[in-house]
Amino acid sequence: MAEINQAQGTKFLREIDLRWSDQDANGHVNNARAITLVEEARVRAALHWTGTFPNGERPRVVRSLNVDFFRPINYGPELWAHVWISRIGSTSYTVHHELHQNGKPCVVAETAIVQLNPDTQKPEPLDDHMRHALAAALITEQP
């Protein structure tokens, strides 16, 4: 199936709760914990888009994760996740995540997700339901 490359979908927006224990000795959210927050945002977005959590029937795994840290995340101010799909391929897709605090991006990440065949554990083409669900969140150009 050809790669989808043109669309202007809708971002998934959600407030992400922070815990006091997320802070490190520097008084801001630890970088490793920030990646966990990115993961939480991605899983919540996937549930919103597809109606399912990743599971053994249709395993989806992280192939790559690229993260840029722009400013510290602090305990207290609201933290918002902005999540969308930036690419849909035949067996994989790319999720773009931004964690914002005080209206500014703190963390920007892109994750390549591959869908696997549960029996062979090899990449498997995305089915029509998944492609349609992801296409609704596909944003290929940012203003």
N, C-alpha and C positions, 0 to 999 in steps of 0.2 A: 504494500500500500504506500502511496506517495506521502512524503512529509507534508504536514500542514504548516504553512508559513505566513498566512495572512489572515488576521482577525483582530478585532478590538473587543475583548471580552470584559469581564467585571472582576475587579480585585476582591479578594476575601479580606475583610477587616475584622479584627477581634482584639479586645483588650486581653492582655496576658498578665496573670497574677504573678507577683514576685513574692518570695519568702524572705524573711530577715536573714535566714541562713544562706541565701544565695550570694551574699556579700563576701568579699575576701579581705585580707589584711589591709588593702588599700582603700577600703570603704566603698567599693563599687561592686557590681555583679561580676563574678569571676568569668573569664573568657570561656572556660569549658562549660559553665552553666549557661552562658549565652547561646552556645550551640545547642544545648538541650532545649532552650526556649524556642529556637528556630525549628527544631524537630517537632515540638509540641504544636507550633503554629501550622506546620506542614500537615501533620496528621489531622488536626481539626479542619483544615481546608479540604483535605482529601475526603473526609467524611461529609462535609458540606456539598462538595461537587459530585461525589459518586454514590453517596448514601451508604458506604461501607468503610470499615477499617481494613487496613491490610491484614491478610490472613493466609493460612496455609493453602487454601483453595486456589488463590491467585496471588502468589507471593510477589511483592514489589520490594526491591532492594536498592540501597544507595550505591551507585557506581562511583560518583565523585561528589565532593563538597568543597566549594570555594567560598571563603569568608573574608570580608574586610570589616575591620573595626574602626569606626570613625570617631566615636566619642564614648565615654563611659556610660553605662546604664547604672542609674542610682536607685536605691530603694526609696520609695515614696511617691514620686511622680508617676502618673499612669504610663504604662508601656503598651503600645499598640503594634500589632503585627499586620503587615500588608503583604499578602501572598497572591501570586498569580503564576500562570503557566507562560513560559517564554518560548518554548519549542515543543512540538509534538513530532516524534519520529515513528518508525514502524514498530519498534519494540521498547522504546524508551521515551521519556519526556523530561523537560527541565523545569524545575520549580524555582521561581524567584521569590526571595523573602526579604523584607525589610522590617527591622524593629525600630520603632520611632518613640522618642520621649521628648516632651515639650515641643512637638511639631517638627523635630529634626531627626534624620536617620542616625542611629547609633551603630547598627550592625546591618550589613547587606550580604546576603548569601545566595548562591545558586547551587542547586542540588540536581544531579542527573539521576533519575530513577529508572530502573529497568524492571520490566515484568518478566517473571520466570515461569517456565512450565514446572508445575509441582513435582512431576515424575522425573524429568531429566535435569532439572535445575539449570536449564539453558534458556537464553532469551526467547520469549514467545511474543508474537505479534499482539498488539493491543486490540481488544475486541471493539466492535462498533459502539457498544454502550460506554466503554471507557473513553474512547476517542471523542464521542459526542460530549460527555461530561467535561472532559479536559478542554475541549474547544470553547466551551462557554466561559472559561477563565483565561483564554489565550490572549495575551497582549504582547504584540511584537514590537511596538514602538512606544517609547515613553515621551511625554511632552517635554 
